[in-house]
Amino acid sequence: MTNEEAWTSSRYSAEDSPACLELMQRLSPEGEANESNLDWQLQRGPAGPAIGVVARDTATSRLIAQAAMIPVGVRLSGKPVTAGLALNPLIDPDFQGRGIPLDLLRKLDAAAAEEKIAFSYAFPDDASLPVLVNQGGFKEIASLSLLIRPLKPETLAMKTTGSRVLARTASIARVVWRTPPSAKQRDVPGLAIDQVTEFDEPFAVFWRRVQNRTPLIVVRDSAYLNWRYFEAPGREYAAFAARSEGKVRALIVLRAAPLGRFSAGLIVDLIVEASGEGRAAGRLLIDHAGAYFRDLDLDMLATLSLRHTDEFRLFRASGFWMPPKFLEPHPLHLLVRSHAEEANTAYDLHNWFLTLGDSQIA
């Protein structure tokens, strides 16, 4: 029997969900492979259900592989288009080396064209990186490092060196990682911070004011923000807004999670209005995040921000740095596959606005 006769492939449908879940649980037993998470991710996205392809063993009809992407609304050069966030392809180990990834990714590419997906992008794990590049037609445009700011230099030194003789190391760390003085709300007249429990109409207005800040940005309207941060099962986010004169000036989303051997306070999303008041609001929210996570007794703050953005400059002014090699978390690989000439803009990192929230890793 040839490889082509050993399996059959077809478009993913909701009827494939139980078999896909079983495959995910066998290959990704970290806890997020559950029915509610699968439904949230693949069926309830605000830009529509996932586009996917599955392969089944011809002899047994057992699902043996899957490849999928989540439609995501983006602003591309000032126009609304749909992109596809490609997920890691999964293949049953018994069927490795039989050409399945190439077959599935070709069919997924064709399906993306049918659904008018302008471009696909991915943040793959190490196993999927060569598959997507070598067989899926993706191009790696960046290997992104997180920005970090230690909350407890002594703990970082101990976890890094394994030594409790830390006096000199900790004192050096405290000097190197000296945090600039925090901005106080009283120092930023008119700005006030409140916790967000629902992204309502003021955030829709805020999005319309910031949506054209960069040539390429994931749509952060109210529907997307609520789906991404308040409807995601099994994850707890805290969101805060800085407002003045009744307007949202900046938004931040936080989550506590492990980062390798360290406990981290993740700044999952930060976006500020392109104005002096917006930048002041962003600095205030970053300082608020530091106080919020310090109360949780975590090791460090971590975030993702691109150098050409206001947010990056705010993080640097607030004491965030690219980590030294011994503290560097695993880099995020950003891959892109354009499906239309006008989407070639996505191959240039300088056109992007990106946060950890865009990766769905955090």
Protein Blocks (a to p, Z undefined) as FASTA:
>chain_A
ZZklmpccddddfklmmmmmmmmmmmmmnopacfklmmmmmmmgcnbpcdddddddfklo
pafbdcddddddddeehiacdddddddddddfklgonlmmmmmmmmmmmmmmmnopabdc
ddddfklmmmmmmmnopacfbdcddddddfblmlmmmmmnopablklmmmmmmmmmoccd
dddfklmghiacdddfbdcfklmmmmmmmmmmpmbdcdfbfklmmmmmmmmghiacdddd
ddeehiafbdcddddddehjbccdddfbccddddfklmmmmmmmmmmmmmmmmmnopabd
cddddfkbmklmmmmmnopacddfklmccddddddddfbfklmmmmpmklpccdfklnom
ZZ
